[in-house]
Amino acid sequence: MTTLFILNDPAYGTERSFNGLRLAKALQNKGESVSVFLMADAVSCAKAGQTVPQGYYNLELMVKGVARKGEMLLCGTCMDARGITDEELVEGARRSTMDELTERTLAADKVLVF
């Protein structure tokens, strides 16, 4: 089974992206194949060098963890609109396109949107 996650919310300020990544990791731990597509403000989740207060979740670490076993794709248009370059992305994350999101959506057994 393949699950595609589409995340839209920013890294911090809401917990939707946090919860989407938590579920993605949990599914991977059960053997599920996972792809994550970050778009809109969610592209900030894959920005390297995040510093958070002690005891607070760190989306950079979560993105890296999910990317180790699956795909972590980012909307290139959304990255450009927010001034995020390819060089600023965490290891395992990469720029993508709507065409690639379309392909992943058609191929997925399940699509979850956060």
C-alpha positions as CSV (number, residue, x, y, z in Angstrom):
1,M,0.0,0.0,0.0
2,T,1.1,3.5,-0.8
3,T,0.0,6.6,1.1
4,L,0.5,10.1,-0.2
5,F,0.4,12.9,2.3
6,I,-0.3,16.5,1.2
7,L,0.6,19.0,3.8
8,N,-0.4,22.7,3.5
9,D,0.1,24.3,7.0
10,P,3.3,26.1,8.2
11,A,5.9,24.3,10.3
12,Y,4.8,26.1,13.4
13,G,1.7,28.0,14.5
14,T,-0.6,25.1,13.9
15,E,0.0,21.4,14.5
16,R,-1.5,20.1,11.3
17,S,1.9,19.5,9.6
18,F,3.3,18.1,12.8
19,N,0.4,15.6,13.0
20,G,0.6,14.7,9.3
21,L,4.3,13.9,9.7
22,R,3.7,11.9,12.9
23,L,1.1,9.8,11.0
24,A,3.4,9.4,8.0
25,K,6.2,8.1,10.3
26,A,3.8,5.8,12.1
27,L,2.7,4.3,8.8
28,Q,6.3,3.8,7.7
29,N,7.0,2.0,11.0
30,K,4.2,-0.5,10.0
31,G,5.7,-1.1,6.6
32,E,3.6,1.4,4.5
33,S,5.2,3.1,1.6
34,V,4.9,6.9,2.1
35,S,5.3,10.0,0.0
36,V,4.9,13.5,1.4
37,F,4.2,16.5,-0.7
38,L,4.7,19.9,1.0
39,M,2.9,22.8,-0.5
40,A,1.9,26.4,0.5
41,D,3.3,27.3,3.9
42,A,4.2,23.6,4.6
43,V,7.4,24.0,2.5
44,S,8.9,25.7,5.6
45,C,8.8,22.3,7.3
46,A,11.8,21.2,5.2
47,K,14.0,24.2,5.8
48,A,17.3,23.3,7.3
49,G,18.7,24.9,10.4
50,Q,15.5,25.2,12.5
51,T,16.0,26.2,16.1
52,V,13.2,25.5,18.5
53,P,12.8,26.0,22.3
54,Q,13.9,23.1,24.5
55,G,11.2,20.4,24.7
56,Y,9.4,21.7,21.6
57,Y,9.0,19.5,18.5
58,N,11.3,20.1,15.6
59,L,9.8,19.7,12.1
60,E,13.2,19.6,10.5
61,L,14.1,16.4,12.4
62,M,10.7,14.9,11.6
63,V,11.0,15.7,7.9
64,K,14.5,14.0,7.8
65,G,13.1,10.9,9.6
66,V,10.2,10.5,7.1
67,A,12.5,11.2,4.1
68,R,14.9,8.4,5.1
69,K,12.3,5.8,4.3
70,G,10.1,7.7,1.8
71,E,9.8,10.6,-0.6
72,M,9.7,14.2,0.6
73,L,8.7,16.5,-2.2
74,L,8.2,20.3,-2.1
75,C,6.1,22.5,-4.5
76,G,8.7,24.5,-6.3
77,T,6.3,27.4,-7.0
78,C,5.5,27.5,-3.2
79,M,9.2,27.5,-2.4
80,D,9.9,30.4,-4.8
81,A,7.0,32.4,-3.4
82,R,8.5,32.1,0.1
83,G,12.1,32.7,-0.9
84,I,13.3,29.1,0.0
85,T,16.1,27.8,-2.2
86,D,17.1,24.2,-3.0
87,E,20.3,24.7,-0.9
88,E,18.2,25.5,2.2
89,L,16.4,22.2,2.2
90,V,17.1,19.4,4.6
91,E,18.8,16.3,3.4
92,G,16.3,14.0,1.6
93,A,13.9,16.7,0.6
94,R,13.7,18.0,-3.0
95,R,11.9,20.5,-5.2
96,S,9.0,19.1,-7.2
97,T,6.1,20.1,-9.5
98,M,2.4,19.8,-9.8
99,D,2.9,17.3,-12.6
100,E,4.8,15.1,-10.1
101,L,2.1,15.6,-7.5
102,T,-0.5,14.5,-10.1
103,E,1.5,11.4,-10.8
104,R,1.9,10.5,-7.1
105,T,-1.8,11.1,-6.5
106,L,-2.9,8.8,-9.4
107,A,-0.4,6.1,-8.2
108,A,-1.4,6.3,-4.5
109,D,-3.7,3.8,-2.8
110,K,-4.6,6.5,-0.2
111,V,-4.3,10.3,-0.2
112,L,-4.4,12.2,3.1
113,V,-4.5,16.0,3.2
114,F,-3.5,18.0,6.2
